[in-house]
Amino acid sequence: MRVLIIGGVAAGTKVAAKLKRENRDHEVTIITKSKDISYAGCGLPYYVGNIIKDQSQLIVNTPEKFAKLTGAEVHTETEAIEVNRAEKTVKAIDLKTNEEKVYTYDKLVIATGARPFVPNLEGIDLPGVYFMRTPEDAISLRADIEAGKIKRAAVIGGGYIGLEVAENLALQDVKTTVIEMAPNILAGFDKEFAEFAENHLADHGIMVFANTKLEAILGEGKVEKIQTSRRAMKVDAVIMSAGIRPNTEFLKDSGIELNANGTVKVNEYMQTNDENIYAAGDCVFVKNIITGKDVWAPMGSTANMEGRIVARNINGEKIAYKGVVGTAVAKLPELNVGRTGLTEKAAKEAGYNVVSVITVADDKAHYYAGASNFFIKLIADRDTLKVLGLQVMGVGAVDKVVDVVVTAMSMGATLHDLEDLDLAYAPPFSTAIHPLVHTVNVMFNKLKGAYETVTPEEYTNGETEGYTILDACLVPTLEGKEYLDLPTITGKLANHELDEKLLLICNKGKRAYMVQNRLKYYGYTNTKVLEGGEKFTPINED
């Protein structure tokens, strides 16, 4: 069987390697526009920050090494320009010689990935404008930093890659600003978590301007300034990370069905509308397991899994790709962020009767060296208790918490399935009641009315107007607020009536809950606790 693969990196090389392992008789050929066949795209920001020292570490496989390792034939710097389904041919251009070539196939795999979005802006072609998609992008940016050419930079786009680039620029002592057109950075997180990250970045010297549009890049012969919808800023470099677009223009007249954004339409077996043509990676839509709807999930992890499934199906199996739940994790300065599933907003839009809770939990035994906190938001359906999503931030291993919930949602789990999980515990790793299980317990308390709360969003939106704030911390913490010492509460409070609206705030939410529990016992009917406490939400002094 002649199998032609258009594109390398993750999906394309995975298809080729798996095909040849399972059947050495296949004639497998990869053609790719780039010079490199397989590189660590997700590692590029860390080369910029000198975490990855040597540029050779970015190259996973050279074309020669991959060909010898797998037996596949590799043609780099070869751009596919036309697919003829009737003749089962692909027309391509050799970018080194400009020679036109025609490749034949029995099965075709489209794994052309995506490219950075390049806006039509004044100054976009100036020296000092960088992208972050190929090893050459990261290599040139770091070289200019090390040459002393870059002291101030603007990162355009507050997604995961953009923020990772921002962190690594800051590690190189580059004064860094992030410009994001959307209301908040970190798409896929709810507003309060995105704002928490924005405040954290500001504390670490990285300013974020959300709701801000890049209007022009200015300079004489090189980048000197950017003009935004908010203000002008002096910079030496602009790193564009404002999204990606699928590389599928060459399919326009092929009869292969495309989605509205240009991605390739595939079924659960990763087949296009032509049974002899498959597609995988950043150029396809896949199914969201929770909603059942098609989504774009351009990730190296999903590309590898899709590529493996394509190879198995070409080899005669009938393997369906279940899809994604929307998982992501990223490293910011002294803060790891992870999420999976639906946000609270997306869950409501999908028609669920949503309940959520925010907790601040120890990430390991509090007495163990290096112990810190996880900030966790758990989202579920109130009617079925089905787990819908999770967001978590902290200095610890947030991916552990995320991955448990990924597994749970992929299996259709409810809150009851999570509440007694036998998760790993030892003081260096976790707490006796795992942070996730703790959060599930808090959720159940909220559902049954034992824990009556105000969410951080409700608090910042002013929905607690008319409530008296009381300091319920372990020791007096909130300046100018009356302090309630839990052990001394033995009856009605001297200064507050039983029906008075009382907002109880402590450091993390836990002690305020215990105060609420005791006040309810003594007849108080109108108490609320601020979820996440003052560690998560800045408290208004007035």
Buried (B, 14 or more C-beta within 10 A) or exposed (E): EBBBBBBBBBBBBBBBBBBBEBBEEBBBBBBBBBBBBBBBBBBBBBBBBEEBEEBEBBBBBBBEBBBEEBBBBBBBBBBBEBBBBEEBBBBBBBBEEEEEBEBBBEBBBBBBBBBBBEBEBEBBEBEBBBBBBBBBBBBEBBEBBEEEBBEBBBBBBBBBBBBBBBBBBBBBEBBBBBBBBBEBBBBBBBBBBBBBBBEBBEEBEBBBBBEBBBBEBBBEEEBBBBBBEEEEBBBBBBBBBBBBBBBBEBBEEBBBEBBEEBBBBBEBBBBBEBEEBBBBBBBBBBBBBBBEEBBBBBBBEBBBBBBBBBBBBBBEEEBEBEBBBBBBBBBBBEBBBBBBBBBBEBBEEBEBEBBBBBBBBBBBBEEBEEBEBBBBBBBBBEEEBBBBBBBBBBBBBBBBBBBBBBEBBBEEBBBEBBBEEEBEEEBEBBBEBBBBBBBBBBBBBBBEEEBBBBBBBBBBEEEBEEBBBBBBBEEEBBEEBBEBEBEEBEEEBEEBEEEBBBBBBBBBBBBBBBBBBBBBEEEBEBBBBBBBBBEBBEBEEE
